[in-house]
Amino acid sequence: MSISAAFFAQAQDVSVIRNTVDVYSNAPNIGSAKFNAMGGSNGALGGDANALLTNPAGLGVAISGEISGTLSITNNKNTSTYAGSSYGYSINKGDLGNLGAVMTFQLLTESAWKFINIGVNYSNQSIENYIETPGNSNLVYDFPDAKSSSFGRHAYDRYGYLSKTSVGVGANYNNNLYLGAGLNFFNSSIDQSDTAMFNSLADGSSEYFSKQNTPFYEKGNGFSASLGVIGKLSPNFRLGAALETPTFWDIDRSYNFYNDPIYGDDTAIENRKLTTPLKATVSAAFIASKSFALNVDYTLGLTKPKYKVYGDAETELNDFFKENYKNLSEVKIGAEYRVKQFRLRGGYSYASSPFDALTINRYSNNGGVDENQSYSNLILNDRNALSFGLGYDFKSFYIDASYQNITSKYTNPFLYGVADGNYEAGYYSPSRLISSDAFAVSDVKNVRNNFFITLGWKF
């Protein structure tokens, strides 16, 4: 694992790994305020357009048409701690988070088929993320010109969005069996930089360095399909299952490169094709009465991310994921309680860490190198989400609101990049470069506080 991680880092920035899992393999699950309040758990309940986010068979549960729109207000805060100091930074965003619509068609025949329903769902989320790490005056780099500088700070800075548009059809067979299928279309945009600042020991001046092949810009579109089924075991119990194919991404990217023997410092353009994991979801729901419902979803990734190979970079990426990626699993639990026109909702979800333990060489706080340090939470880690919400039904119209708190703690590696006769993977300024065969590693706490308001109309 140590060799795999170090070999990979020669040609790629760590953020490429993070984005492959955190953006391209993580479909947006921002639904309505009701969906979010219940932890995104609706695989055996269904009944509205958000079923397309979990199990398209839920479209068949609907017995009336519905249109809804959701405003999302999100706060994303990262606190990065290194060498006894911490930097915290918050990002606040307001956006249209979700649109959903279901059209129901009741089949007025003697057939056991009761409804054929069509649904459309649009989810959108900001993927803006900023991780700034404080410096360490003990970490000193000696340049060939005998001018030494100490590490001042490091920053990952990512802008962009991820959206998912789904269309699907659901059918109701004898009010006991529900079938569904959906098509999903993804769009993404990433604008990201990876910079380090060093301070001269001679005069205190600051110099900024960019990681090889950064900053970079990526714009992608992807496609997947999903199938689902929900069955009633009794009036009070339902089971559901759904399968979503891998998402097939086509990504156009441009990036800055440095110190090339022919082109020097310039910009390059390329295309990448990525296949993300196949996912399966099983669900169970308990409906005690018209007043209370409980749903549990379990989702498991069945394959690993894989890039189409055009050169060494994609080979290294695939080798890394083959050796170190764990099949991602997620558990979601949600409940709703109705008191006349009022709705009370709550939910919880847990997503596992996507990577096995990795062993790397790490800079210590005194500036030395600690070899073969193992981390179980390097780059990304498991995620916990707690949510609750309220709603009021005006019969034809309704309004829902919810709050969601998501937390994760992981270790953040940076500064690694060897520049020699075989690789040009260091950090570069207009006049100098930094070559490093060890990582600096900070501890990051990520906290997201999200609010959602949904207005809907039933017809």
C-alpha positions in Angstrom: 0.0 0.0 0.0 2.8 2.4 0.8 4.4 1.8 -2.6 1.1 2.2 -4.4 0.3 5.5 -2.7 3.7 7.0 -3.2 4.0 5.8 -6.8 0.6 7.3 -7.6 1.5 10.7 -6.2 4.4 11.0 -8.6 2.1 11.9 -11.5 -1.1 13.2 -9.8 -2.2 15.6 -7.2 -4.0 14.1 -4.2 -7.1 16.1 -5.0 -7.6 13.9 -8.2 -8.2 11.0 -5.9 -10.5 13.0 -3.7 -12.6 14.3 -6.6 -12.9 10.8 -8.2 -14.6 9.6 -5.0 -16.1 12.7 -3.5 -17.5 14.2 -6.7 -17.8 11.8 -9.6 -18.6 8.7 -7.6 -21.0 10.5 -5.2 -24.3 11.3 -7.0 -26.0 14.4 -5.5 -28.7 13.4 -3.1 -30.2 16.8 -2.3 -33.9 16.1 -2.5 -36.9 17.9 -1.1 -37.0 19.1 2.5 -39.0 16.0 3.4 -36.4 13.7 1.7 -33.5 15.4 3.4 -35.2 15.5 6.8 -35.6 11.7 6.7 -31.9 11.2 5.9 -32.5 10.5 2.2 -34.2 7.3 3.2 -37.2 6.4 1.0 -36.3 3.3 -0.9 -39.4 1.3 0.2 -41.7 4.2 0.7 -41.6 6.2 -2.5 -44.6 8.3 -3.5 -42.9 11.3 -5.1 -40.2 12.3 -7.6 -37.4 11.9 -5.1 -37.8 8.1 -5.5 -35.6 8.5 -8.5 -32.7 9.3 -6.1 -33.0 5.9 -4.4 -35.5 3.5 -6.0 -37.5 4.4 -9.2 -40.2 1.8 -8.2 -41.3 4.4 -5.7 -42.8 6.4 -8.6 -45.5 3.6 -8.8 -46.6 4.3 -5.2 -47.9 7.8 -6.1 -51.7 8.1 -6.5 -51.8 11.9 -7.4 -49.7 14.3 -9.4 -47.2 16.5 -7.7 -44.8 19.4 -8.4 -42.3 20.7 -5.9 -39.3 23.1 -5.7 -36.7 23.3 -3.0 -34.4 26.1 -1.9 -31.1 25.0 -0.3 -29.0 27.1 2.0 -25.7 25.4 2.8 -22.7 26.1 5.1 -19.5 24.1 4.6 -16.7 24.6 7.2 -13.3 23.0 7.2 -10.9 23.4 10.2 -7.4 22.2 9.4 -4.9 21.6 12.2 -1.2 21.3 11.7 1.8 21.7 14.0 -0.3 23.0 16.9 -2.2 25.7 14.9 -5.6 25.7 13.1 -7.2 27.5 10.3 -11.0 27.5 9.8 -12.9 28.6 6.8 -16.7 28.6 6.0 -18.5 28.7 2.7 -22.2 29.8 2.6 -24.3 29.1 -0.5 -27.9 29.5 -1.5 -29.3 27.7 -4.5 -32.1 25.8 -6.1 -31.4 22.4 -4.7 -34.2 20.3 -6.1 -37.1 20.2 -8.5 -39.5 17.3 -8.8 -42.7 16.4 -10.6 -44.8 13.2 -10.9 -47.7 12.7 -13.4 -50.0 9.8 -12.5 -52.1 7.9 -15.0 -54.8 5.7 -13.4 -55.7 2.7 -15.6 -59.4 2.4 -15.5 -59.6 -1.2 -16.6 -60.2 -4.6 -15.0 -56.5 -5.3 -15.3 -54.4 -5.7 -12.1 -52.2 -2.8 -13.3 -53.6 0.2 -11.4 -51.2 3.1 -12.2 -48.5 4.0 -14.7 -46.6 7.1 -13.4 -43.9 9.3 -14.9 -41.5 11.3 -12.8 -38.8 13.9 -13.4 -36.3 15.0 -10.7 -33.4 17.5 -10.7 -30.9 17.7 -7.9 -28.1 20.3 -7.7 -25.4 20.9 -5.1 -22.3 23.1 -4.7 -19.0 21.2 -4.4 -17.1 24.3 -3.4 -14.5 23.3 -0.8 -11.6 25.2 0.8 -9.0 23.6 3.0 -6.3 26.0 4.3 -3.5 24.6 6.5 -1.3 26.8 8.7 2.5 26.7 8.3 5.3 25.3 10.3 8.5 27.4 10.8 10.4 24.1 11.6 9.8 22.8 8.1 12.5 24.4 6.1 13.4 23.8 2.4 17.0 24.5 1.3 17.1 25.7 -2.3 20.1 25.1 -4.5 20.9 28.8 -4.5 21.5 28.6 -0.7 18.4 30.6 0.1 16.3 28.7 2.6 12.5 29.2 3.2 10.1 27.8 5.8 6.7 26.4 5.1 4.1 29.2 5.4 0.7 27.6 4.5 -1.0 25.3 2.0 -4.5 25.4 0.4 -6.8 23.3 -1.7 -9.4 25.6 -3.3 -12.2 24.0 -5.3 -15.2 25.7 -7.0 -18.0 24.0 -8.9 -21.2 22.2 -8.9 -22.7 18.7 -9.4 -26.2 18.1 -10.8 -28.3 15.0 -11.6 -31.4 15.0 -13.8 -33.5 11.9 -13.7 -36.5 10.7 -15.7 -38.4 7.5 -14.9 -41.5 5.5 -15.0 -43.2 3.5 -12.2 -46.0 1.0 -12.3 -48.5 -0.2 -9.6 -49.6 -3.8 -9.9 -52.6 -4.6 -7.8 -51.4 -2.2 -5.0 -48.9 -4.9 -3.9 -46.1 -4.7 -6.3 -44.3 -1.6 -7.7 -41.8 -1.6 -10.5 -39.7 1.3 -11.8 -36.9 2.3 -14.1 -35.0 5.5 -14.6 -32.3 7.3 -16.6 -29.9 9.6 -14.9 -27.9 12.5 -16.5 -25.1 14.1 -14.7 -23.2 17.4 -15.1 -20.2 18.7 -13.2 -17.8 21.6 -13.1 -14.6 21.7 -11.1 -12.1 24.6 -10.9 -9.4 23.7 -8.5 -5.9 24.9 -7.3 -3.3 23.4 -5.0 -0.8 26.0 -3.7 1.9 26.2 -1.0 3.5 29.3 0.4 7.1 29.5 1.7 8.7 32.4 3.6 12.3 33.4 3.0 14.5 33.0 6.1 16.6 35.9 4.9 14.1 38.7 4.4 10.7 37.2 5.3 9.3 37.6 1.8 6.6 35.1 0.7 6.8 32.9 -2.5 3.8 30.9 -3.8 4.2 27.5 -5.5 1.6 25.5 -7.5 1.6 21.7 -7.7 2.5 20.3 -11.1 -0.6 20.1 -13.3 -2.5 22.6 -11.3 -4.6 24.7 -11.3 -6.9 22.6 -13.4 -10.4 22.9 -14.7 -12.8 20.0 -15.5 -16.2 19.9 -17.1 -17.9 16.5 -17.2 -21.2 14.8 -18.2 -22.2 11.3 -17.2 -25.0 8.8 -17.7 -26.4 5.9 -15.6 -29.6 3.8 -15.5 -31.5 2.4 -12.6 -34.1 -0.4 -12.0 -36.2 -1.0 -8.9 -38.9 -3.0 -7.2 -41.0 -2.6 -4.1 -43.2 -5.4 -2.7 -45.8 -5.3 0.1 -45.4 -8.2 2.5 -48.4 -7.0 4.4 -50.3 -3.7 4.8 -47.7 -2.6 7.3 -44.4 -3.9 5.8 -42.7 -3.3 2.5 -39.4 -4.4 1.0 -37.5 -2.7 -1.8 -34.5 -3.3 -4.0 -32.8 -1.1 -6.6 -29.7 -1.3 -8.9 -28.0 1.7 -10.5 -25.5 1.0 -13.2 -22.0 2.6 -13.1 -22.0 6.2 -14.2 -20.1 6.7 -17.4 -18.3 10.0 -17.3 -16.8 12.0 -20.2 -14.5 14.6 -18.7 -12.8 17.4 -20.6 -10.0 19.0 -18.6 -7.3 21.7 -18.9 -4.4 22.2 -16.6 -1.2 24.1 -16.1 2.2 22.3 -16.3 5.6 23.5 -15.4 9.3 23.0 -16.3 8.7 20.9 -19.4 11.9 20.3 -21.4 10.2 21.3 -24.6 7.3 23.6 -23.8 8.4 25.1 -20.5 5.4 26.4 -18.5 2.2 26.2 -20.5 -1.4 24.8 -20.5 -2.6 21.5 -21.8 -6.0 20.1 -22.7 -7.1 16.5 -22.5 -10.1 14.2 -22.2 -10.7 11.5 -19.6 -13.3 8.8 -19.4 -14.3 7.4 -15.9 -16.6 4.6 -14.9 -17.8 4.9 -11.3 -19.0 2.0 -9.1 -22.2 -0.1 -9.7 -24.5 0.4 -6.7 -27.2 -1.8 -5.1 -29.8 -0.7 -2.5 -32.0 -2.8 -0.4 -34.8 -1.1 1.7 -37.4 -2.0 4.3 -40.3 0.1 5.5 -42.7 -0.2 8.4 -46.0 1.8 8.1 -47.8 1.5 11.4 -50.7 3.6 10.3 -51.5 6.7 8.3 -49.7 8.6 11.1 -46.3 6.9 11.2 -43.8 5.5 8.8 -40.2 4.3 9.2 -37.8 3.4 6.4 -34.3 1.9 6.3 -32.0 1.9 3.2 -28.6 0.1 2.8 -26.5 1.0 -0.3 -23.4 -0.9 -1.3 -20.9 -0.1 -4.1 -20.2 -3.3 -6.0 -17.3 -2.2 -8.2 -14.4 0.3 -8.1 -13.7 3.5 -10.0 -11.8 2.9 -13.3 -10.4 5.3 -15.8 -10.0 4.5 -19.5 -6.2 4.2 -20.0 -4.6 6.7 -22.4 -1.2 6.9 -20.6 0.7 6.4 -17.4 -1.5 8.8 -15.4 -4.7 6.7 -15.9 -2.7 3.5 -15.2 -1.5 4.9 -11.9 -5.0 6.0 -10.9 -6.4 2.6 -11.7 -3.6 0.9 -9.8 -4.3 3.1 -6.7 -8.1 2.4 -6.7 -7.5 -1.3 -7.4 -5.2 -1.7 -4.4 -6.7 0.8 -1.9 -10.4 1.5 -2.6 -13.0 -0.1 -0.4 -16.5 -0.8 -1.7 -18.5 2.2 -0.3 -21.5 1.4 1.9 -24.2 3.7 3.4 -27.0 3.2 5.9 -29.9 5.7 6.0 -32.8 5.7 8.4 -35.8 8.0 8.3 -39.2 8.4 10.0 -42.3 10.6 9.6 -45.1 11.2 12.1 -48.3 13.0 11.2 -50.5 15.0 13.5 -53.5 16.1 11.4 -51.9 18.5 8.9 -48.6 18.7 10.7 -45.6 16.5 9.7 -42.6 15.7 12.0 -39.6 14.0 10.5 -36.2 12.8 11.4 -33.3 10.9 9.9 -29.7 9.6 10.2 -27.2 8.3 7.7 -23.7 6.8 7.9 -21.3 6.4 4.9 -18.2 4.3 5.4 -14.6 5.4 4.6 -13.7 4.8 0.9 -10.1 3.8 1.5 -8.1 1.1 3.3 -5.3 2.2 5.6 -2.4 3.9 3.8 1.2 4.1 4.9 3.3 7.1 3.9 6.4 9.1 4.9 5.4 12.2 6.9 7.1 15.4 8.0 7.1 15.6 11.8 6.4 18.9 13.6 10.1 19.4 14.2 10.9 19.3 10.5 12.2 15.7 10.4 10.7 12.8 8.5 8.7 10.0 10.2 8.8 6.9 7.9 6.0 4.4 7.3 3.2 6.2 9.1 -0.1 4.5 8.7 -3.4 6.3 8.4 -6.9 4.8 8.3 -8.5 8.2 7.3 -6.2 9.6 4.7 -7.8 11.9 2.1 -11.4 11.0 3.0 -13.1 9.3 5.9 -16.5 8.0 7.0 -19.4 10.5 7.2 -22.3 11.0 9.7 -25.5 13.0 9.0 -28.3 13.9 11.4 -31.4 15.6 10.2 -34.9 16.6 11.2 -37.8 18.6 9.7 -41.3 20.0 9.9 -44.1 20.2 7.4 -47.7 21.4 7.0 -50.2 20.1 4.5 -52.8 22.6 3.1 -54.4 19.7 1.1 -53.6 21.0 -2.4 -50.4 22.8 -1.3 -47.8 22.0 1.3 -44.6 23.6 2.8 -41.8 21.7 4.4 -38.5 22.7 6.1 -35.6 20.7 7.3 -32.1 21.0 8.9 -29.2 18.7 8.2 -25.9 18.4 10.0 -23.1 16.4 8.3 -19.7 15.7 10.0 -16.5 14.0 8.9 -12.9 13.9 10.2 -9.9 13.0 8.0 -6.2 13.6 7.5 -5.1 15.8 4.7 -1.8 15.0 2.9 0.0 17.6 0.8 3.5 18.8 -0.3 4.6 15.5 -1.8 6.0 15.7 -5.3 9.3 14.5 -6.6 11.0 16.4 -9.4 13.9 14.5 -11.0 14.9 13.0 -14.4 11.8 10.7 -14.4 9.1 12.8 -12.9 8.2 16.5 -12.8 5.6 16.4 -9.9 6.9 19.0 -7.5 5.6 22.5 -6.5 6.6 25.3 -8.9 7.0 29.1 -8.7 8.0 31.2 -11.7 11.7 30.9 -10.7 12.1 27.9 -8.4 10.7 24.4 -7.6 10.2 22.3 -4.5 10.8 18.6 -4.6 9.6 16.5 -1.7 9.6 12.8 -1.0 7.4 13.0 2.1 4.0 14.4 3.0 2.9 17.1 5.4 -0.3 15.9 7.0 -3.0 18.0 8.7 -6.1 16.9 10.6 -9.3 18.3 9.1 -12.7 18.5 10.7 -15.5 19.1 8.1 -18.9 20.3 9.4 -21.9 21.0 7.0 -25.0 22.7 8.2 -27.7 22.7 5.6 -31.3 24.2 5.5 -34.0 23.3 3.0 -37.4 24.8 2.3 -39.8 23.1 -0.1 -43.1 24.4 -1.7 -45.3 21.8 -3.4 -48.6 21.4 -5.1 -50.6 18.2 -5.4 -53.2 17.8 -8.1 
